[in-house]
Amino acid sequence: MGTLDPQLSPPKPTTGGDDDDISPIEEVRLTVTRTDDPTLPVWTFRMWFLGLLSCCLLSFLNQFFAYRTEPLVITQITVQVATLPIGHFLHAVLPSTKFRIPGFGSRRFSLNPCPFNMKEHVLISIFANAGSAFGNGSAYAVGIVTIIKAFYRRNISFLAGWILIITTQVLGYGWAGLLRKYVVEPAHMWWPSTLVQVSLFRALHEKDKERMSRAKFFLIALICSFCWYLVPGYLFTTLTSISWVCWAFSHSLTAQQLGSGMKGLGLGALTLDWTAVASFLFSPLISPFFSIVNVLIGYTLIIYVAIPISYWGLDWYNAQRFPIFSSHLFTAQGQKYNISAIVNDKFEIDLPQYKKQGRIHLSMLFALTYGFGFATIASTLTHVALFYGREIYERFRASYKGKEDIHTRLMRQYKDIPSWWFYFLLGVTLAISLVLCTSLNKQVQLPWWGLLFACLIAFVFTLPISIITATTNQTPGLNIITEYVMGLIYPGRPIANVCFKTYGYMSMAQAVSFLSDFKLGHYMKIPPRSMFLVQFIGTVIAGTVNIAVAWWLLDSVENICQDNLLPPDSPWTCPSDRVFFDASVIWGLVGPKRIFGSLGNYSSMNWFFLGGAVGPIIVWLFHKAFPNQSWIPLINLPVLLGATASMPPATPVNYNSWILVGTIFNFFVFRYRKKWWQRYNYILSAALDAGVAFMAVLLYFSVGMENKGLTWWGTNGEHCDLASCPTAKGIVVDGCPVN
């Protein structure tokens, strides 16, 4: 994000008295205003109306898209941009007459107390952030409901699903409340990512004197995006993945493996569908160019070096018996594994049936994804410890000893949130979760001790992870660790494993997101109690809308998530939920011991932990040996190793187009048309997201529900049917040539 992005290098604490009095962090001094008007109203009709509407709309749209092949995530930036002109419009049309409400004494209220202000705008965006599950799209626990109903074909009650979603979201809020004093108020806990939001708010509220206003540009771009999506979304769906190599070599299996954008390595594959560009990696227009370069290097090394060598060169783990790129699980004979056959009536593993089918095998990409995931976790911990450890320690010490900065002093004029609010919320959430794990245990499988163990992990890790994120903008992902641990101590129960992961890791991740929003409110001088209520209400509403939409789609879309039963152009393939389901099988049902342990095929993948841990040490030693070489500390192994962490469900066409579009806008446009970029870049991103979202919903209600589709060459997939075939001799798979 160019000059707005504060992540390029770790800032150094300053020593100047005046500067330290403002803030010890230079980026904060340059970005955040040092004034406040506590008289500005925030509890306005406009805030509640636009905030609740944004929360409901985003949670509906993001859950709707979550099941689609290209699951576009609409983030709060879209709402930030879209609600500004609406807020000004409401100020222009709403009556300013004051009135009394019975029960509120002599207090007078107005639907239009003042011009639309920045504090209202911030609270609306906080509502919207809850609607997008803090950038994740939809509540993580919805995936549990989906895999039970759509993949395992079992039942879970709406009540159990709702409790699971709400408690896992709100539990993170409890952890965040306990730690707010340690990682929000101290000036040295500066949360770099929030400065981008602060910059955008300030830019949007500056006076607009240009002929092409931001609101006008947004409306034009939205209409164009809305109209264009009719083409790749309905009339010519093949444009979602233009895999021209497959078209040129329609009878070559190897060429299609190389050229398929959705089932192969995506060599030369591109798209004219914005959902394919922004689905898994979010909008490339809001990603800084250095981040795009890191992803490009890691993606190239893994997809175009590691996988070809492992698949064609080494035939590692008999890789050629399976597709080169697939998130499905396979038998030793290259057939899709029949998961339902190894699940008994108690929703646990049926060992005789498992032994009959044999061990589970993974595609080369899926296996390497887990290997690089192990390496990413280990390298993140050692990288942060070596390159940021001293800084984190000094910042944490300074947060206790350092004096308050101007922002903390300004926030003292507002009533703080009583600690008992958080204790009460945490206690009630834990009590309801225990009821879920005891009274409804048959539906969620997680025992009471598993819930308490998950909460202990979340409590222990939330503070250090929050400190790392607040000072370095890197958030170590520990989800695989929670899956691994529960899979070892409580194997054979898939739903127990994913529930444990959700209560353990995801509640911690939610806490970090909540704390980040708290810091945004701190910088923008939002009354803390207003932040509390907006976050809490938004989270409950969003979770409720998420499960309602999920329940509706799971019951109304025939064969949803079953890609082998859906037509080629069907968008309801649920790629993210497919990977979530596979994880429940690998870590929960079968267990890591039978996959990555002594009873499985992939035990050597555990060496990736060691490799990932040692890698940053080597880079750090080179940095110490050659301190004048400034490029050495720029080698960020966690980013390089984790570049393809979204694969699967993401595919090469997503990465190719994301990298290309991101480079065009955040390198060429940013460098050569900086004023245009500064004025319209974020606006364009929001407009593209919004236009596509509205057209996709319109298409579903107008033609999708009636199953009215077009049938011609341009709606018959990407035309790379051979890309998903094995290449080993003697392996027979339907629709594939036998070698």
TADA-V167850 format. One record per backbone hydrogen bond with DSSP energy under -0.5 kcal/mol. CO is the residue of the C=O (numbers start at 1). NH is the residue of the N-H. If there is no record, write none. Layout:
BEGIN
CO,NH / CO,NH
END
This chain:
BEGIN
1,4 / 2,5 / 4,6 / 16,20 / 17,21 / 18,22 / 19,23 / 21,406 / 22,406 / 22,407 / 24,14 / 24,26 / 25,29 / 26,30 / 27,31 / 28,32 / 36,38 / 37,40 / 42,44 / 44,48 / 45,49 / 46,50 / 47,51 / 48,52 / 49,53 / 50,54 / 51,55 / 52,56 / 53,57 / 54,58 / 55,59 / 56,60 / 57,61 / 58,62 / 59,63 / 60,64 / 61,65 / 62,66 / 63,67 / 64,67 / 65,68 / 67,574 / 69,71 / 70,72 / 72,74 / 73,75 / 75,78 / 75,79 / 76,80 / 77,81 / 78,82 / 79,83 / 80,84 / 81,85 / 82,86 / 83,87 / 84,88 / 85,89 / 86,90 / 87,91 / 88,92 / 89,93 / 90,94 / 97,111 / 99,109 / 101,104 / 104,107 / 107,101 / 109,99 / 110,113 / 117,121 / 118,122 / 119,123 / 120,124 / 121,125 / 122,126 / 123,127 / 124,128 / 125,129 / 126,130 / 127,131 / 128,132 / 129,134 / 130,133 / 132,136 / 132,137 / 133,136 / 136,138 / 139,142 / 140,143 / 141,144 / 141,145 / 142,146 / 143,147 / 144,148 / 145,149 / 146,150 / 146,151 / 147,151 / 147,152 / 148,154 / 157,161 / 158,162 / 159,163 / 160,164 / 161,165 / 162,166 / 163,167 / 164,168 / 165,169 / 166,170 / 167,171 / 168,172 / 169,173 / 170,174 / 171,175 / 172,176 / 173,177 / 174,178 / 175,179 / 176,180 / 177,180 / 179,182 / 179,183 / 180,184 / 180,185 / 186,189 / 188,190 / 191,194 / 191,195 / 192,195 / 192,196 / 193,196 / 193,197 / 194,198 / 195,199 / 196,200 / 197,201 / 198,202 / 199,203 / 200,204 / 201,205 / 202,206 / 203,206 / 207,209 / 211,213 / 213,217 / 214,218 / 215,219 / 216,220 / 217,221 / 218,222 / 219,223 / 220,224 / 221,225 / 222,226 / 223,227 / 224,228 / 225,229 / 227,230 / 228,231 / 228,232 / 229,233 / 230,234 / 230,235 / 231,234 / 231,236 / 236,239 / 237,240 / 238,241 / 239,272 / 241,243 / 242,244 / 242,270 / 243,246 / 243,247 / 244,248 / 245,249 / 247,250 / 249,252 / 251,253 / 252,256 / 253,257 / 254,258 / 255,259 / 256,260 / 257,265 / 258,267 / 260,264 / 260,266 / 261,653 / 263,325 / 266,268 / 266,269 / 270,242 / 272,274 / 273,276 / 273,277 / 274,278 / 275,279 / 278,73 / 278,282 / 283,286 / 284,287 / 288,291 / 288,292 / 289,293 / 290,294 / 291,295 / 292,296 / 293,297 / 294,298 / 295,299 / 296,300 / 297,301 / 298,302 / 299,303 / 299,304 / 300,304 / 301,305 / 301,306 / 302,307 / 305,309 / 306,310 / 307,311 / 308,312 / 308,313 / 309,314 / 310,316 / 315,318 / 316,319 / 318,321 / 319,322 / 320,727 / 320,728 / 323,364 / 324,365 / 328,363 / 329,337 / 330,361 / 331,334 / 335,331 / 337,339 / 338,341 / 339,342 / 340,343 / 342,344 / 342,350 / 344,347 / 348,344 / 349,351 / 350,354 / 351,355 / 352,356 / 353,357 / 354,358 / 361,330 / 363,367 / 364,368 / 365,369 / 366,370 / 367,371 / 368,372 / 369,373 / 370,374 / 371,375 / 372,376 / 373,377 / 374,378 / 375,379 / 376,380 / 377,381 / 378,382 / 379,383 / 380,384 / 381,385 / 382,386 / 383,387 / 384,388 / 384,389 / 385,389 / 388,392 / 389,393 / 390,394 / 391,395 / 392,396 / 393,397 / 394,398 / 395,399 / 396,400 / 397,400 / 397,401 / 398,402 / 405,409 / 406,410 / 407,411 / 408,412 / 409,412 / 410,413 / 411,414 / 415,529 / 416,418 / 418,421 / 418,422 / 419,422 / 419,423 / 420,424 / 421,425 / 422,426 / 423,427 / 424,428 / 425,429 / 426,430 / 427,431 / 428,432 / 429,433 / 430,434 / 431,435 / 432,436 / 433,437 / 434,438 / 435,438 / 435,439 / 435,440 / 436,440 / 438,441 / 440,443 / 440,444 / 441,445 / 447,451 / 448,452 / 449,453 / 450,454 / 451,455 / 452,456 / 453,457 / 454,458 / 455,459 / 456,460 / 457,461 / 458,462 / 459,463 / 460,464 / 461,465 / 462,466 / 463,467 / 464,468 / 465,469 / 466,470 / 467,471 / 468,472 / 468,473 / 468,474 / 469,473 / 470,190 / 470,191 / 474,476 / 476,478 / 478,482 / 479,483 / 480,484 / 481,485 / 482,486 / 483,487 / 484,488 / 485,489 / 486,490 / 490,493 / 492,349 / 493,497 / 494,498 / 495,499 / 496,500 / 497,501 / 498,502 / 499,503 / 500,504 / 501,505 / 501,506 / 502,507 / 504,508 / 505,509 / 506,510 / 507,511 / 508,512 / 509,513 / 510,514 / 511,515 / 512,516 / 513,517 / 514,518 / 515,519 / 516,520 / 517,521 / 518,522 / 519,523 / 520,524 / 521,525 / 521,526 / 522,525 / 527,530 / 527,531 / 528,532 / 529,533 / 530,534 / 531,535 / 532,536 / 533,537 / 534,538 / 535,539 / 536,540 / 537,541 / 538,542 / 539,543 / 540,544 / 541,545 / 542,546 / 543,547 / 544,548 / 545,549 / 546,550 / 547,551 / 548,552 / 549,553 / 550,554 / 551,555 / 552,556 / 553,557 / 556,558 / 557,560 / 559,562 / 561,563 / 562,565 / 562,566 / 567,570 / 571,69 / 571,573 / 572,561 / 574,578 / 575,579 / 576,580 / 577,581 / 578,582 / 579,583 / 580,584 / 581,585 / 582,586 / 583,587 / 583,588 / 584,588 / 584,589 / 585,590 / 585,591 / 587,592 / 588,492 / 588,493 / 591,594 / 592,595 / 592,596 / 592,597 / 593,599 / 595,602 / 597,600 / 602,605 / 603,606 / 604,607 / 605,608 / 606,609 / 606,610 / 607,611 / 608,612 / 609,613 / 610,614 / 611,615 / 612,616 / 613,617 / 614,618 / 615,619 / 616,620 / 617,621 / 618,622 / 619,623 / 620,624 / 621,625 / 622,626 / 624,627 / 626,629 / 628,630 / 629,632 / 631,634 / 632,635 / 634,636 / 635,637 / 636,640 / 637,641 / 638,642 / 640,643 / 642,645 / 644,647 / 646,650 / 651,654 / 651,655 / 652,656 / 653,657 / 654,658 / 655,659 / 656,660 / 657,661 / 658,662 / 659,663 / 660,664 / 661,665 / 662,666 / 663,667 / 663,668 / 664,669 / 665,670 / 667,671 / 668,672 / 669,673 / 673,677 / 674,678 / 675,679 / 676,680 / 677,681 / 680,684 / 681,685 / 682,686 / 683,687 / 684,688 / 685,689 / 686,690 / 687,691 / 688,692 / 689,693 / 690,694 / 691,695 / 692,696 / 693,697 / 694,698 / 695,699 / 696,700 / 697,701 / 698,702 / 699,703 / 699,704 / 700,705 / 703,708 / 704,707 / 707,709 / 710,712 / 712,715 / 713,716 / 714,238 / 716,719 / 720,723 / 721,724 / 722,725 / 723,324 / 728,731 / 728,739 / 730,732 / 731,733 / 733,736 / 737,739
END
